[in-house]
Amino acid sequence: MSRSFQKIKDREQGLQRRLTAGQMSMIAIGGAIGTGLFLGSKFAIGFAGPSVLLSYAIGGVITLLLMGCLAEMTVAHATSGSFGAYAEHYINPLAGFLVRYAYWSAIVLAVGTEVTAIADYMAYWFPGVPSWWWISLFSGALILVNASSVKAFGAVEYGFSSIKIAAILGFIFLGSMVVWGTNRPEFGVHLYTAGSGFLPHGWWGMWLAVIISIFSYLSVEMIAVAAGEAEDPERAVKQAFRATIVRLLVFYLLSLALILAIVPWERVGEGSSPFVTVMQVLGIPYAADILNFVVIVAALSAMNSQLYITTRMMFSLARGGDAPKALGRVNSQGVPLNALMLSSMGIAVATLLYVLYPQDAFILMISLSMFGAMFTWMMIFLTHLFFRRQYESAGNPPLAFRMKLYPFTSLLGLGLMLATMVTTLFTDEFNMTLKFGLPFLVVLVFLYKFVRKPHASYDDAM
C-alpha cells in the first residue's frame, strides 16, 4: 500500500481516550434506540401493518452484518476517522472523502429529525408552546454537554441510555402481562391477522418499511467512531458489538410485537408514538405521561450521540486536509469545538423545515438524511471486502476479531443496501432520497477533484 494506516491514526491525535467499555455499549444503544423506534415505527407500521415485524427483522440482519464488518476493522484500527479512514486507506482517498462527507451530512440532518420529534413530544404536555422554543432549549443544553468533554458526553449518554433500556424492559414486561397474562380477548397475536391480514399492503409495503427500519438502526455504527476515544478499544468494541446486537433485536422486535398485539395496526398512527398509544389504550394512570418522558429522553440521547459523531467525523475530515484546518483544532478538554459548532447546523435546518412544513417535517428530514446513511452503510460493506483481502495479503498479524462466512456476509449486506437504496426511487415518501443524494455525490466529487486543497501536515497546537 502507498502509506501506512498509522499515518492516519497519528494525524488524528489530540482526542482523549476516556470512554469505558460500558459507556461504549451504551453509546451504541443510545444512538440506535431513539426516534426511529419511538416515532419512526409509527410510519413503518403504516406502510407494512403487522408485517413490520419482518421489515425490522430484515433491517436487523443488515445491522448484524454491518456491525460484524465494522467490529473486525475497528479492532484492527481504532481511530475516530473510522469507516471514512478505512475507505481512504483500503480503497482510495476519494472514497474516504465521499464516505466522511456523506455520513456527516446524513447525521447532521438526523439530528434535525430528533429535535423535530422532541418538539412533537413536548406538545403532548404543552400544546400552546411554540415548537421552536423547545428546539432551542434542548439543543443548547446538548451542545453544552458535547462542548464540555468526552467524559461528560459519555456520562450523560450512559444515563440517557439507562433510562431508555429500563423503560423498554418495563414496557416489554407490562405488555407481556397484558397479552399473555390477562386472557382479555381484545389483546393477543390474533390481531396480526385480523381485518386486512398480516400483509395489508402486500410484500411491497413490508419491503418499504425496511427503509425506515434501517433509519431506526442508524447510529449503531457510531461505536466504531467512539472507539478512537475508548480506554481499551479492542475490549470495548468486542463487548459493545455483542451487547448491542442482542439488545437491539430484542428491544425492537419484542416491543413492536407487543404493540401490534395490543393495538390494531390501523390505530397505531393516531398518537405521537405507538408506545404512548398503547398506554392510552390500556388506560394505565400516568403511564402515557411517563412514557412520553421516556421517548423525549430517547430522542435527546440519540441527538446527543449524533452531535458527538458528526463532530468527530468533521474533525477527521479537517485532520486529513479535506475541511478547513480550524475544524481540526481541539480545546484543552480534547473537544473539537469548531467542528461541533458547524455540526450543529442540522438543528437550524430542522427548525426552518418545522416552521415551513410542520406536518411533513419529520418524513422530509428522513428522506434527506437517508441517502448519506445508506451510502455509508453500503461503503462499509464494500470497504470490508477490500480490507480483508489487503490486510491478509500484507502479512499482518491474525485478526483479533473475524467476521464469519466472509465474503458472503459482506456481499449480502452490500446487495441488500443497494436494493433498499434503489427502492426509494419507487416511493412517494422517499423519492427525495436519490433526487437529493446523487447530485450531492456529484458535487462532492467535483469539490474533491477541483476545489479541495489539502494541507500537507497538521499542527494541532492551540
N, C-alpha and C positions, 0 to 999 in steps of 0.2 A: 504494500500500500504506500501511497505517496507521503503519508505522515502518520505519526503515532497518535493514538487516541489520547495519550497522556497530555499532548499539547492542548487539546480541547479542555481537558479537566483543569489544567494549570491556569488557563485564561479565565476560568470561572471561579477562581479562588476569591475569598473575601466574605462569603456567607458563613454563618456559624452552624456547626453541627450540634444541635441541641434538642432534636426531636427524638423521643424514646420510641421503642418498638410499639408500645401500647398506643401512643399518640399517632403513630403512623397508621395503625389499623383503623383508628377512629377517624383519621383524616380521609381515608379511602371510603369508609362508610358514610362519613359526613357529606362528601361530595355527591355520592350516588343516591342517598335517601333524602330527597328534597322535594322540590315542586313536581318533578317527574312522576313520583309516586303519589303524592298527596293531591295534586291538582291535575297533572297530565294524564293520570289514569282515567279521569272522567272522560276526556276526549277519546282515549283508546277504547274504552267500553262503548262509547257512542259509535265508533267505527265497526267494532267486532262483536259486540254483545258478549255472551258468556265465552265465546271462543278466544277472548282476550287472554285467557289462560295459556293457550297455545302460542299467542303472539309474544307474551312475556317469557315463555319457555324458550322460544327461538332466540329472542334477544339475550336471554341468559346464557345460551350456548355460545353465541358470538362473544359475549363478555368473558366467558370462561376461557375461550381460545385466546382472546386478546391478552388477558391477564397472564396467561402462561407464557406467551411470547415476550411480553414486557418484563416479567419477572426474570426470565432467562437472561435477557440483555442487561437489565438493571443490576443484577448480582455481579455480572462481569464488568460493568462500567457504571458506577453510581455517580451521576452528575446532574445538576439542575437543568442542563440543556436537554437531558433525557432523550426521548424519541426523535427530537429535532437534531440533536448531536449525533445520534446513531445513523439517521438518514444521511446527514452530511458526510460522515466518515465512511460508511459502508456502501452507499450508493454514489452520491456526488454532492458537492456544496450547494448546487441549485435545489436538490431535493430537500436538504436541510433547511434552506431558506423558505421554501414553499410550505413545508410542514409547520415550521415555527409560526409563520405569519397566519396561515390558515387556522391553526389551532388557537392562536392568540385572539384572532377576530371572533372565532366561534364562542370562546368562553367569555370574552368581553360582552357579547350580545346575550349570552346565557345569564350573566349577572343581571341583565335587564329583565329577563323573564322571572328571576327570583324576586326582585324588588317590586315588579308589577304584581306578582302573586301576593306579596305581603300586603300591598295596598288593598287587594281584594279581601283578604282575610280580616284586616282591621275594620273594614266596612261592616262586617258581621256585628261588631260591637258599637261602632261609631259611624253610622251611615251618613251623618251630616258633615263629617270632617273631610276636607279635600284630600284626594289621594296623594297629591304632590307633597303634602305635609309629612305623611308617613314615610314616603320615599326619601325625603331629605333627612329626616331624623335618624332612621335606621342606617342609611348609607353613611352618614357622618360618623356614627358610632363604630361601624365596622372598618372604615378607613383608618380611624384612630387605632384600633386594635392591631391592624396589619402594619401600621407605621411604628408601633412600639418595638417589637422584637419578635423573632420567630418563636421564642419560648412563650411569649404572651399569646401569639396566634395558636400555638399548639395546645395551651391550657384552655383557652376559650373553646376551641373546636372539640376538645375532649369532653368538655362539659355539655356543649350543644348535642353532640352525638350520643352521649349517655342518656340524655333526656329522650331523644328520639327512639333509641333502642328500647328503653324501659317502656315507653308509651306503646310501641308496636307490639312488644311482648304482652303487655296488658290487653291491648286490643285483640290479639290472637287468642288469649285465654278467655276473654269475655265472649268473643264471637263463637268460639268452640263450645262454650257452655250453652249459648243460646241455640245454636244449630243442632247440637247433639245431646244436650242435657235437659231440654225443656219439653220435648215432644209436642211443640206447637206446630200445627200443620202448615202455617203460612211461611215457615222457615225451613230450609233444607236444600240439598243438592238437586232436588227435583226442579227448582227454579232455573237450573241450567238449560233445561229442555222445554220449559213451559212456553206457552204463547208461540212466538215465531221460531223457537228452537235454538239449538246450540250455535248455529251459524246463521243468524238472522240476515246478514248481508253477504253470505257466501264466503268462499275461501278468499276472495279478493279483499273483503272487509277485514278478515283476520290478518292478511298479509300487510294491509295498510297500517294496522295497529302496531306492527313490528317497528315501524319508523318511530313511533312515539316511545316504544319500549327502549329503543336504542338511546333516545334522548333522555329517558329516565335513568338508564345505567351510566350515562355520560358522566365523567369525572372520576370514575374508578381508576383511570389512568394517571390521576394526579399523584398516586403513591410513588410512581416512578420519578416524578419531578421532585417530590419531597425527600426522596432518598438522598439527594445531594446535600441535605441538611440533617440527616439522621446520625445518631451517635454511633450506631453499628449497622451500616446499610445492608450487609448481607443477611444478618439475622432478622432485621426489621422487615425486609422485603419478603423473605420466605414466610415469616409468621403472618404478615398482613395479607399476603396472597391467599393463603389457605383460609384465614378467618373471613376475609371479605367475600370470597365466592360462596361459602356456606351461608353466611348471614344474608347476603343479597337474595339468593334463590329462595331461602326460607321466608324472609320477610316479604318479598314481593309476591311470590306465588301463593303463600298461605293467606296473606292479607286480602288479595284480590279474590281468592276462592271463597273466603268468608263473606266479603262484601256482597258477592253475587248470590250467596246462599241466604242472605238476609233481606236484601233489597232487589226487586225485579230490575233487570238491567235498564229497562226503559225509564226508570225513575232516578237512576244514579245521577243523571245530568241536571237534576233540579236544584241541587245545592252548590255551594262554592267548592266543596270537596266531598268525594264519596265517603270518607271516614266520618265527616260531620253529619252527612245524610243518614248514615247507619245509626249514629247516636240519637238523632232526632226520631227516627222510625221506632227505635226501642223505647223511647220515652224515659231515658235514664236522667234523673235530675242533675243538671250542671255538666253532664258528660260532654255535651256538644261544645260548651264553653271551654272545658278542659282540653278537648281535642283540638279546638281552634287555636288554643295557645300552643299546643304541640306542633301543629302544622306551620305556625309562624316561626317557631324555633327551628323547625326543619328547613324552612326557606332561608332563614338567617344563617344557618350553619352552611348550607350549600353556597350561599352568596359569599360568606367568609372564606371558604375554601377556594372559590373561583377567583376572588380578588388575589389570594395568595399565588395561585398557579399562573395567572396572567402576568403578575409582576415578575415572577421568576422566568417566564418564557421571554418577556421583553428584555430582562436583564441578560439572558443568554444571547439574544439577538445582538444587543449592544456590544457584549464582550467579543462576539465573533465578527464585529465590524459591519453588521447588517442593519444597524439602527444607530442614531446619534450617540456619540460616546458618553454624553451626560447621563443617559439612561442606564448605563452600566455601573455608575458610582453607587457605593453603599455608605450608609452613615455609621456612626460609632457602634450602633447595635447590630450591624450587619444587614440592614434592611435597604434594598434598592428603592429609595423614596421617590425619586423621579419616575421610575418605571411604574410605581404604584399609582401615582397621580395620573399618569397617562392611561393606565389600565382601568381607571375608574370612570372613563368616559362612557362606558356602556350604560351607566346609570342615567346620564343625561339623555342618551338616545331613547332609553325606556320611558323616561318621563315625558319626552316630546311625543312619542307614539301613544302613550297612555292618554295624553290630553287630546290628541287628534283623533284617535280611534279607540275609545275606551272599551268597546265591545269586542274588538278584534286584536287588541294589542298583544295578548299572550300568544295566540296561534301565529301571529305575524312574526314575533320575535323567535319562536321556534323555527319557523321556515327559514329565516335569515341565518340563524346560527347553525342549522343542521348541516349545511354544506361543509363548513370547516371541520365539524365534528366527524362526519362520515369520511371526508377526505383523509383526515388524520388517522382514523382507525384503519382505513384501507392501506395507508402508507406504513403503518406499524407492522401489519402482516407482510407487506412486501419487503420492508427493511429486514424483518426476521429471516426471510429466505436468503438475502444477501449476507446477513450477519453470520448465520450458521455455516454457510459454505466458506466464507473468507476466514472466520475465526479458527475453524478446524484446520484449514489448509495452511495457515500461517504457523502451525506448530505451537499454539498456545497451550497452557495447562488445561486439563479437563474442566469442563464447566461445572460449577458447584450446584447449579440448578439446570435441569434439562426438561424441555417440553417433549412429552412422549408423542409418538406417531408422526414425527416430522418426516417429510414435508407436508403430509396430508392435512394436518391441522391448520397450518398456515395457509395453504391453498384453499381450504374450505372457508376459513374466515374471510379471506380476500374475496372469494366468489360471492359469499352472502352479502358482504358490504357493498360490492359492486351492484348486486341485484337490487338492494334496497335503495341505493342512490338512483338507479335508473327508474325505479318505481315512482319516485317523486314527480317525474315528468307527466305521469298519467293521473295525477290527483289535483283537484281544485285547491285543496287546503295547503299543499306543499309545493305547488308549481313555481313558487318564487325561489325555491332552494337552488335549482340548477340555473335558473334565469339570473339569479344574483351571483351564484358561485363560480360558474365558468368564466364570465367576463372578469370577475375578481381575480381568478387564477391567471388569466392572460395579462392583466395589469401587473401582477406580481412578477411574472416572467419578464415583462418589459422593464420594470424597475431594477430587477437583478442584472439584466444584460446591459442596460444603457444609462441608468441613473446611479446605481449603487457605487459608492466609493469607499471601500473598506479601509480602515486604518491598519497599519502594519503591526502594531502592538498595542497593548492596553496597559495604561498606568492607572491603577485603582486607588492611588493615594488621594486623600481628600484635601 
